[in-house]
Amino acid sequence: MKKFDEAAYVKRLMDAGSDRATAIDVARKTAEAHAANPAAQPVFHKPPRLTKQQPPPAIKPLSKKEQDLLTLRLELEEKPGTIEDASFVHIAMCQVALPRSLRSVKGVDVFERTSGTSSIRVEAGTLWSGTEWVKQPIPYGGNPRLLMAYLNTFAVRERTKIIPLGDSWRELMGMLGKSSTGGRNGSLTKFKADMQALAACKLLLGYVRNGSAITYDGKPVKEFQAWMGKQAEGQRGLWPATLTFSDDYYNALTDGRMAVPVDMRAMIELSGSALAMDIYLMLAERLHRMTGRGRVLYWHQLRDQFGQEYTGKDSAKTFKNNFKAAFRQVELAYPQCKAKPVETGLLLVPSPPPIARKV
């Protein structure tokens, strides 16, 4: 039986005059119907006939990101992730997250984010370069989130606090599925800065448990052995660089309570948007624990958790639009997710996790 090509169907609908959002929605529903009854032929949904008074709609082709996400969704539906090939994130990062943009941390040494009774405080640190102490910025964006998922996963699977980082920055980027470009503004330069900032930072977590306010020193990195000289640029050196987790962080990950399984394929595809990554992590940790008919997270609650950086005129509207755009990416990267935006916020509905636990 020929497999239904969702991406091609989206293109066909758009070529016929459908707008992009409608085409993606119709193609997804058609794919679901085809999966339930493979013998049925998909019905082509023609857009309404245009009258002379109606101008033809502007057809915007799918962006590369949208094409990649559609391809990912088909892959995830065909080959769902299992606990054997899962990646892991610390549960705290599913509730309160690192900064998302340079604007959030520019010119500051401390970043704080609070959601309900949970809070995170990130302090910029310092690394020894071999000749001097170098002040590092506060880590932000997609790279630190992706890096922590990789480091956590190696620690959990291999039961070790010492994680090898390969023989060069380029090799480490390749291990994370990212291409490297050189130069001052290249991806290699940004990745190196993000890794160093992550290794140097101090992380404090605050939360309430059993009626008590608890402060937890969650600094993940105890020791960071970096590359130097030509080895750093990509040439193989005498030994690989390593990163060593602190005892507290490692023990929290490996005791089974703090490690949340996620699909690394989704994390990599969403890594261009730290907001999309954070929404994915929140839903991955939360939806499968829910019971009943679900509940709405109102826009002001979502902004408290995900949008504290949005300030000034029209900030609420800007956050709302950005959140919806990020959620559209998450929907494609998390096929089991039944949550959906509503007028008042985001409707959370009990859903299977992206990685099925063993029964």
C-alpha positions as a Markdown table, in Angstrom:
| # | Residue | x | y | z |
|---|---|---|---|---|
| 1 | Met | 0.0 | 0.0 | 0.0 |
| 2 | Lys | 1.5 | 3.3 | -1.1 |
| 3 | Lys | 2.3 | 5.6 | 1.9 |
| 4 | Phe | 0.4 | 8.9 | 2.0 |
| 5 | Asp | 2.8 | 11.8 | 1.2 |
| 6 | Glu | 1.6 | 14.6 | 3.6 |
| 7 | Ala | 4.2 | 17.1 | 2.4 |
| 8 | Ala | 3.3 | 16.6 | -1.3 |
| 9 | Tyr | -0.4 | 16.9 | -0.4 |
| 10 | Val | 0.3 | 20.3 | 1.4 |
| 11 | Lys | 2.0 | 21.5 | -1.8 |
| 12 | Arg | -0.8 | 20.4 | -4.0 |
| 13 | Leu | -3.4 | 22.2 | -1.9 |
| 14 | Met | -1.3 | 25.4 | -1.9 |
| 15 | Asp | -0.8 | 25.2 | -5.7 |
| 16 | Ala | -4.6 | 25.0 | -6.0 |
| 17 | Gly | -5.1 | 28.1 | -3.9 |
| 18 | Ser | -5.3 | 27.1 | -0.3 |
| 19 | Asp | -3.5 | 29.2 | 2.3 |
| 20 | Arg | -0.5 | 27.6 | 4.0 |
| 21 | Ala | -2.1 | 27.1 | 7.5 |
| 22 | Thr | -5.3 | 25.5 | 6.0 |
| 23 | Ala | -3.2 | 23.3 | 3.7 |
| 24 | Ile | -1.1 | 22.0 | 6.6 |
| 25 | Asp | -4.2 | 21.4 | 8.7 |
| 26 | Val | -6.1 | 19.6 | 5.9 |
| 27 | Ala | -3.1 | 17.5 | 5.0 |
| 28 | Arg | -2.6 | 16.4 | 8.6 |
| 29 | Lys | -6.3 | 15.4 | 9.0 |
| 30 | Thr | -6.1 | 13.5 | 5.7 |
| 31 | Ala | -3.0 | 11.7 | 6.8 |
| 32 | Glu | -4.7 | 10.7 | 10.1 |
| 33 | Ala | -7.7 | 9.4 | 8.2 |
| 34 | His | -5.4 | 7.5 | 5.7 |
| 35 | Ala | -3.5 | 5.9 | 8.6 |
| 36 | Ala | -6.8 | 4.7 | 10.1 |
| 37 | Asn | -8.0 | 3.3 | 6.8 |
| 38 | Pro | -5.0 | 2.8 | 4.4 |
| 39 | Ala | -7.3 | 1.4 | 1.7 |
| 40 | Ala | -9.2 | 4.6 | 1.3 |
| 41 | Gln | -8.2 | 7.1 | -1.3 |
| 42 | Pro | -7.5 | 10.6 | 0.0 |
| 43 | Val | -10.1 | 13.1 | -1.2 |
| 44 | Phe | -8.6 | 16.2 | -2.7 |
| 45 | His | -10.0 | 19.3 | -1.0 |
| 46 | Lys | -10.4 | 22.0 | -3.6 |
| 47 | Pro | -10.4 | 25.6 | -2.3 |
| 48 | Pro | -13.6 | 27.6 | -3.0 |
| 49 | Arg | -14.0 | 29.0 | -6.5 |
| 50 | Leu | -12.9 | 32.6 | -6.7 |
| 51 | Thr | -15.3 | 35.2 | -8.0 |
| 52 | Lys | -14.2 | 38.1 | -10.1 |
| 53 | Gln | -14.5 | 40.4 | -7.1 |
| 54 | Gln | -12.1 | 38.2 | -5.1 |
| 55 | Pro | -8.4 | 38.8 | -5.7 |
| 56 | Pro | -6.4 | 35.5 | -6.0 |
| 57 | Pro | -4.8 | 34.6 | -2.6 |
| 58 | Ala | -1.0 | 35.2 | -2.3 |
| 59 | Ile | 0.5 | 31.7 | -2.2 |
| 60 | Lys | 3.6 | 31.6 | 0.0 |
| 61 | Pro | 5.6 | 28.4 | -0.5 |
| 62 | Leu | 6.6 | 26.3 | 2.5 |
| 63 | Ser | 9.8 | 27.4 | 4.1 |
| 64 | Lys | 12.6 | 25.0 | 4.5 |
| 65 | Lys | 11.9 | 24.8 | 8.2 |
| 66 | Glu | 8.2 | 23.9 | 7.6 |
| 67 | Gln | 9.3 | 21.3 | 5.0 |
| 68 | Asp | 11.8 | 19.8 | 7.5 |
| 69 | Leu | 9.2 | 19.8 | 10.3 |
| 70 | Leu | 6.6 | 18.0 | 8.1 |
| 71 | Thr | 9.3 | 15.5 | 7.1 |
| 72 | Leu | 10.1 | 15.0 | 10.8 |
| 73 | Arg | 6.5 | 14.5 | 11.7 |
| 74 | Leu | 6.1 | 11.7 | 9.1 |
| 75 | Glu | 9.3 | 10.1 | 10.4 |
| 76 | Leu | 8.1 | 10.3 | 14.0 |
| 77 | Glu | 4.7 | 8.8 | 13.1 |
| 78 | Glu | 6.4 | 6.0 | 11.1 |
| 79 | Lys | 9.1 | 5.3 | 13.7 |
| 80 | Pro | 8.1 | 6.6 | 17.2 |
| 81 | Gly | 10.9 | 7.0 | 19.7 |
| 82 | Thr | 11.4 | 4.4 | 22.4 |
| 83 | Ile | 13.0 | 4.5 | 25.8 |
| 84 | Glu | 15.9 | 2.6 | 24.4 |
| 85 | Asp | 16.9 | 5.5 | 22.1 |
| 86 | Ala | 15.5 | 8.4 | 24.2 |
| 87 | Ser | 17.4 | 11.5 | 25.3 |
| 88 | Phe | 17.0 | 13.0 | 28.7 |
| 89 | Val | 16.5 | 16.5 | 30.2 |
| 90 | His | 16.4 | 17.5 | 33.8 |
| 91 | Ile | 12.8 | 18.0 | 35.0 |
| 92 | Ala | 13.6 | 21.5 | 36.2 |
| 93 | Met | 14.3 | 22.6 | 32.6 |
| 94 | Cys | 10.8 | 21.5 | 31.8 |
| 95 | Gln | 9.3 | 23.9 | 34.3 |
| 96 | Val | 11.6 | 27.0 | 34.3 |
| 97 | Ala | 14.1 | 27.5 | 31.5 |
| 98 | Leu | 17.3 | 29.2 | 30.7 |
| 99 | Pro | 17.2 | 32.6 | 28.9 |
| 100 | Arg | 16.1 | 32.4 | 25.3 |
| 101 | Ser | 17.8 | 35.4 | 23.6 |
| 102 | Leu | 20.8 | 37.7 | 23.9 |
| 103 | Arg | 18.5 | 40.5 | 24.7 |
| 104 | Ser | 17.6 | 38.7 | 27.9 |
| 105 | Val | 21.1 | 38.6 | 29.2 |
| 106 | Lys | 23.0 | 41.4 | 27.5 |
| 107 | Gly | 24.9 | 43.5 | 30.0 |
| 108 | Val | 23.8 | 41.4 | 33.1 |
| 109 | Asp | 25.5 | 38.8 | 35.2 |
| 110 | Val | 22.4 | 37.3 | 36.7 |
| 111 | Phe | 19.2 | 36.1 | 35.1 |
| 112 | Glu | 16.1 | 35.0 | 37.0 |
| 113 | Arg | 12.8 | 33.4 | 35.9 |
| 114 | Thr | 9.9 | 32.5 | 38.1 |
| 115 | Ser | 6.8 | 30.5 | 37.3 |
| 116 | Gly | 4.4 | 29.9 | 40.2 |
| 117 | Thr | 6.4 | 28.6 | 43.1 |
| 118 | Ser | 9.4 | 27.5 | 41.0 |
| 119 | Ser | 12.3 | 29.8 | 40.1 |
| 120 | Ile | 15.6 | 29.6 | 38.3 |
| 121 | Arg | 18.6 | 31.9 | 38.9 |
| 122 | Val | 21.5 | 31.7 | 36.5 |
| 123 | Glu | 24.8 | 33.5 | 37.3 |
| 124 | Ala | 27.6 | 34.1 | 34.7 |
| 125 | Gly | 30.8 | 32.3 | 35.5 |
| 126 | Thr | 34.5 | 32.4 | 34.6 |
| 127 | Leu | 36.8 | 29.9 | 32.8 |
| 128 | Trp | 40.6 | 29.5 | 32.8 |
| 129 | Ser | 41.9 | 29.8 | 29.2 |
| 130 | Gly | 45.4 | 28.4 | 30.0 |
| 131 | Thr | 46.8 | 31.9 | 30.4 |
| 132 | Glu | 44.1 | 33.9 | 32.1 |
| 133 | Trp | 40.6 | 33.9 | 33.6 |
| 134 | Val | 38.0 | 34.8 | 31.1 |
| 135 | Lys | 34.5 | 36.0 | 32.1 |
| 136 | Gln | 31.7 | 34.2 | 30.4 |
| 137 | Pro | 28.2 | 35.4 | 29.5 |
| 138 | Ile | 25.0 | 33.8 | 30.8 |
| 139 | Pro | 24.1 | 30.9 | 28.5 |
| 140 | Tyr | 21.0 | 31.4 | 26.3 |
| 141 | Gly | 19.3 | 30.1 | 23.2 |
| 142 | Gly | 18.9 | 26.7 | 21.7 |
| 143 | Asn | 22.5 | 25.4 | 21.8 |
| 144 | Pro | 22.8 | 25.1 | 25.6 |
| 145 | Arg | 19.5 | 23.2 | 25.7 |
| 146 | Leu | 20.6 | 20.8 | 23.1 |
| 147 | Leu | 24.0 | 20.4 | 24.7 |
| 148 | Met | 22.5 | 19.6 | 28.1 |
| 149 | Ala | 20.2 | 17.0 | 26.5 |
| 150 | Tyr | 23.3 | 15.3 | 25.0 |
| 151 | Leu | 25.3 | 15.5 | 28.2 |
| 152 | Asn | 22.4 | 14.2 | 30.3 |
| 153 | Thr | 21.8 | 11.3 | 27.9 |
| 154 | Phe | 25.4 | 10.2 | 27.9 |
| 155 | Ala | 25.5 | 10.3 | 31.7 |
| 156 | Val | 22.3 | 8.4 | 32.2 |
| 157 | Arg | 23.1 | 5.7 | 29.6 |
| 158 | Glu | 26.7 | 5.1 | 30.5 |
| 159 | Arg | 26.3 | 5.7 | 34.2 |
| 160 | Thr | 29.2 | 8.1 | 34.4 |
| 161 | Lys | 29.8 | 11.7 | 35.5 |
| 162 | Ile | 32.6 | 12.2 | 33.0 |
| 163 | Ile | 31.3 | 12.9 | 29.5 |
| 164 | Pro | 33.7 | 12.9 | 26.5 |
| 165 | Leu | 33.2 | 15.8 | 24.1 |
| 166 | Gly | 35.1 | 14.5 | 21.1 |
| 167 | Asp | 38.4 | 15.7 | 19.7 |
| 168 | Ser | 37.4 | 19.2 | 18.6 |
| 169 | Trp | 34.5 | 21.7 | 18.6 |
| 170 | Arg | 33.6 | 20.7 | 15.1 |
| 171 | Glu | 33.4 | 17.0 | 16.2 |
| 172 | Leu | 31.1 | 17.9 | 19.1 |
| 173 | Met | 28.8 | 19.9 | 16.8 |
| 174 | Gly | 28.6 | 16.9 | 14.5 |
| 175 | Met | 27.7 | 14.7 | 17.4 |
| 176 | Leu | 24.7 | 17.0 | 18.0 |
| 177 | Gly | 23.6 | 16.9 | 14.3 |
| 178 | Lys | 24.7 | 20.4 | 13.6 |
| 179 | Ser | 26.9 | 21.7 | 10.8 |
| 180 | Ser | 29.8 | 24.0 | 11.5 |
| 181 | Thr | 30.8 | 27.2 | 9.7 |
| 182 | Gly | 33.9 | 29.2 | 10.5 |
| 183 | Gly | 34.6 | 32.9 | 10.8 |
| 184 | Arg | 33.7 | 35.5 | 13.4 |
| 185 | Asn | 29.9 | 35.1 | 12.7 |
| 186 | Gly | 30.0 | 31.4 | 11.9 |
| 187 | Ser | 28.1 | 28.7 | 13.8 |
| 188 | Leu | 31.3 | 27.3 | 15.2 |
| 189 | Thr | 32.1 | 30.5 | 17.0 |
| 190 | Lys | 28.6 | 30.8 | 18.5 |
| 191 | Phe | 28.6 | 27.1 | 19.5 |
| 192 | Lys | 31.9 | 27.4 | 21.3 |
| 193 | Ala | 30.8 | 30.5 | 23.2 |
| 194 | Asp | 27.5 | 28.8 | 24.2 |
| 195 | Met | 29.4 | 25.7 | 25.5 |
| 196 | Gln | 31.8 | 27.7 | 27.5 |
| 197 | Ala | 29.1 | 29.9 | 29.0 |
| 198 | Leu | 27.1 | 26.7 | 30.0 |
| 199 | Ala | 30.2 | 25.1 | 31.6 |
| 200 | Ala | 31.0 | 28.2 | 33.7 |
| 201 | Cys | 27.5 | 29.2 | 34.9 |
| 202 | Lys | 26.1 | 28.8 | 38.4 |
| 203 | Leu | 22.6 | 27.5 | 38.5 |
| 204 | Leu | 20.2 | 27.9 | 41.5 |
| 205 | Leu | 16.7 | 26.3 | 41.6 |
| 206 | Gly | 14.0 | 27.4 | 44.0 |
| 207 | Tyr | 10.8 | 25.4 | 44.6 |
| 208 | Val | 8.2 | 24.5 | 47.3 |
| 209 | Arg | 7.9 | 21.0 | 48.7 |
| 210 | Asn | 5.7 | 19.9 | 51.5 |
| 211 | Gly | 5.1 | 23.4 | 52.5 |
| 212 | Ser | 8.8 | 24.4 | 52.7 |
| 213 | Ala | 10.7 | 26.7 | 50.4 |
| 214 | Ile | 13.8 | 24.9 | 49.1 |
| 215 | Thr | 16.9 | 26.4 | 47.4 |
| 216 | Tyr | 18.9 | 23.8 | 45.4 |
| 217 | Asp | 22.4 | 24.5 | 44.0 |
| 218 | Gly | 21.9 | 22.9 | 40.7 |
| 219 | Lys | 25.3 | 23.8 | 39.1 |
| 220 | Pro | 25.7 | 21.0 | 36.6 |
| 221 | Val | 29.3 | 21.2 | 35.7 |
| 222 | Lys | 32.1 | 20.4 | 38.1 |
| 223 | Glu | 35.0 | 20.3 | 35.7 |
| 224 | Phe | 35.4 | 21.4 | 32.0 |
| 225 | Gln | 38.5 | 20.3 | 30.1 |
| 226 | Ala | 38.5 | 22.2 | 26.8 |
| 227 | Trp | 40.5 | 22.0 | 23.7 |
| 228 | Met | 43.3 | 24.5 | 23.0 |
| 229 | Gly | 45.2 | 25.7 | 19.9 |
| 230 | Lys | 44.8 | 23.9 | 16.5 |
| 231 | Gln | 42.8 | 21.1 | 18.2 |
| 232 | Ala | 40.1 | 23.5 | 19.1 |
| 233 | Glu | 39.6 | 24.4 | 15.4 |
| 234 | Gly | 39.1 | 20.9 | 14.2 |
| 235 | Gln | 42.5 | 19.1 | 14.1 |
| 236 | Arg | 42.7 | 15.9 | 16.1 |
| 237 | Gly | 44.6 | 16.3 | 19.4 |
| 238 | Leu | 46.3 | 13.9 | 21.8 |
| 239 | Trp | 43.2 | 13.5 | 24.0 |
| 240 | Pro | 39.5 | 14.4 | 23.9 |
| 241 | Ala | 38.0 | 17.1 | 25.9 |
| 242 | Thr | 35.7 | 16.1 | 28.8 |
| 243 | Leu | 33.0 | 17.6 | 31.0 |
| 244 | Thr | 32.4 | 16.3 | 34.5 |
| 245 | Phe | 29.0 | 16.7 | 36.2 |
| 246 | Ser | 28.7 | 17.6 | 39.8 |
| 247 | Asp | 27.8 | 14.8 | 42.2 |
| 248 | Asp | 24.4 | 16.4 | 43.1 |
| 249 | Tyr | 23.4 | 16.9 | 39.5 |
| 250 | Tyr | 24.5 | 13.5 | 38.4 |
| 251 | Asn | 22.8 | 11.7 | 41.2 |
| 252 | Ala | 19.5 | 13.6 | 40.5 |
| 253 | Leu | 19.6 | 12.5 | 36.9 |
| 254 | Thr | 20.4 | 8.9 | 37.5 |
| 255 | Asp | 18.1 | 8.1 | 40.4 |
| 256 | Gly | 15.1 | 8.0 | 37.9 |
| 257 | Arg | 13.1 | 10.9 | 39.4 |
| 258 | Met | 14.6 | 13.9 | 37.6 |
| 259 | Ala | 15.4 | 12.6 | 34.1 |
| 260 | Val | 12.5 | 13.3 | 31.6 |
| 261 | Pro | 12.8 | 11.2 | 28.3 |
| 262 | Val | 12.5 | 13.2 | 25.1 |
| 263 | Asp | 13.1 | 12.6 | 21.4 |
| 264 | Met | 16.4 | 14.0 | 20.3 |
| 265 | Arg | 15.2 | 14.2 | 16.7 |
| 266 | Ala | 12.6 | 16.8 | 17.8 |
| 267 | Met | 15.1 | 18.7 | 20.0 |
| 268 | Ile | 17.5 | 19.1 | 17.1 |
| 269 | Glu | 14.7 | 20.2 | 14.7 |
| 270 | Leu | 13.4 | 22.7 | 17.2 |
| 271 | Ser | 16.8 | 24.0 | 18.2 |
| 272 | Gly | 16.4 | 27.1 | 16.1 |
| 273 | Ser | 13.7 | 28.3 | 18.5 |
| 274 | Ala | 14.5 | 28.2 | 22.2 |
| 275 | Leu | 10.8 | 29.1 | 22.8 |
| 276 | Ala | 9.6 | 26.1 | 20.8 |
| 277 | Met | 12.1 | 23.8 | 22.7 |
| 278 | Asp | 10.8 | 25.0 | 26.1 |
| 279 | Ile | 7.1 | 24.5 | 25.0 |
| 280 | Tyr | 8.0 | 21.0 | 23.8 |
| 281 | Leu | 9.7 | 20.1 | 27.1 |
| 282 | Met | 6.9 | 21.5 | 29.2 |
| 283 | Leu | 4.3 | 19.4 | 27.3 |
| 284 | Ala | 6.5 | 16.3 | 27.2 |
| 285 | Glu | 6.8 | 16.4 | 31.0 |
| 286 | Arg | 3.3 | 17.4 | 31.8 |
| 287 | Leu | 0.6 | 16.1 | 29.4 |
| 288 | His | 1.1 | 12.3 | 30.1 |
| 289 | Arg | 0.6 | 13.0 | 33.8 |
| 290 | Met | -2.8 | 14.6 | 33.4 |
| 291 | Thr | -6.2 | 13.0 | 33.9 |
| 292 | Gly | -9.7 | 14.1 | 33.1 |
| 293 | Arg | -10.8 | 16.5 | 30.4 |
| 294 | Gly | -7.8 | 18.9 | 30.6 |
| 295 | Arg | -7.3 | 22.5 | 31.6 |
| 296 | Val | -6.5 | 25.8 | 30.1 |
| 297 | Leu | -3.3 | 27.7 | 30.8 |
| 298 | Tyr | -4.4 | 31.3 | 30.3 |
| 299 | Trp | -2.2 | 33.7 | 28.3 |
| 300 | His | -1.1 | 35.6 | 31.4 |
| 301 | Gln | 0.1 | 32.3 | 32.9 |
| 302 | Leu | 1.9 | 31.3 | 29.8 |
| 303 | Arg | 3.6 | 34.7 | 29.7 |
| 304 | Asp | 4.7 | 34.3 | 33.3 |
| 305 | Gln | 6.3 | 31.0 | 32.4 |
| 306 | Phe | 7.6 | 31.6 | 28.9 |
| 307 | Gly | 7.5 | 35.3 | 28.2 |
| 308 | Gln | 9.0 | 37.4 | 31.0 |
| 309 | Glu | 11.4 | 38.9 | 28.5 |
| 310 | Tyr | 8.5 | 40.6 | 26.7 |
| 311 | Thr | 8.1 | 44.1 | 27.9 |
| 312 | Gly | 6.8 | 47.4 | 26.6 |
| 313 | Lys | 4.0 | 48.4 | 24.3 |
| 314 | Asp | 2.1 | 45.5 | 22.6 |
| 315 | Ser | 4.3 | 43.0 | 24.5 |
| 316 | Ala | 1.3 | 40.8 | 25.3 |
| 317 | Lys | 0.2 | 40.7 | 21.7 |
| 318 | Thr | 3.8 | 40.0 | 20.5 |
| 319 | Phe | 4.2 | 37.2 | 23.0 |
| 320 | Lys | 0.9 | 35.6 | 22.0 |
| 321 | Asn | 1.8 | 35.7 | 18.3 |
| 322 | Asn | 5.3 | 34.3 | 18.9 |
| 323 | Phe | 3.9 | 31.6 | 21.2 |
| 324 | Lys | 1.4 | 30.4 | 18.6 |
| 325 | Ala | 4.1 | 30.3 | 15.9 |
| 326 | Ala | 6.4 | 28.3 | 18.2 |
| 327 | Phe | 3.5 | 25.9 | 19.1 |
| 328 | Arg | 2.9 | 25.2 | 15.4 |
| 329 | Gln | 6.4 | 23.8 | 15.3 |
| 330 | Val | 5.9 | 21.8 | 18.4 |
| 331 | Glu | 2.7 | 20.2 | 17.1 |
| 332 | Leu | 4.7 | 18.8 | 14.2 |
| 333 | Ala | 7.6 | 17.6 | 16.4 |
| 334 | Tyr | 5.3 | 16.0 | 19.0 |
| 335 | Pro | 2.6 | 14.0 | 17.0 |
| 336 | Gln | 1.0 | 12.6 | 20.2 |
| 337 | Cys | 0.3 | 16.1 | 21.6 |
| 338 | Lys | -3.4 | 16.8 | 21.8 |
| 339 | Ala | -3.0 | 20.3 | 23.3 |
| 340 | Lys | -4.2 | 23.2 | 21.2 |
| 341 | Pro | -4.4 | 27.0 | 21.4 |
| 342 | Val | -7.8 | 28.5 | 22.2 |
| 343 | Glu | -9.0 | 32.0 | 22.5 |
| 344 | Thr | -8.1 | 32.3 | 26.2 |
| 345 | Gly | -4.7 | 30.5 | 26.1 |
| 346 | Leu | -3.5 | 26.9 | 25.6 |
| 347 | Leu | -5.8 | 24.0 | 26.3 |
| 348 | Leu | -3.8 | 21.1 | 27.8 |
| 349 | Val | -5.3 | 17.7 | 27.1 |
| 350 | Pro | -4.0 | 14.4 | 28.5 |
| 351 | Ser | -1.7 | 12.9 | 25.8 |
| 352 | Pro | 0.8 | 10.1 | 25.4 |
| 353 | Pro | 4.5 | 11.2 | 26.1 |
| 354 | Pro | 6.8 | 11.7 | 23.1 |
| 355 | Ile | 8.7 | 8.7 | 24.4 |
| 356 | Ala | 6.7 | 5.7 | 25.6 |
| 357 | Arg | 7.8 | 4.3 | 28.9 |
| 358 | Lys | 8.2 | 0.6 | 29.4 |
| 359 | Val | 5.2 | -1.1 | 30.8 |
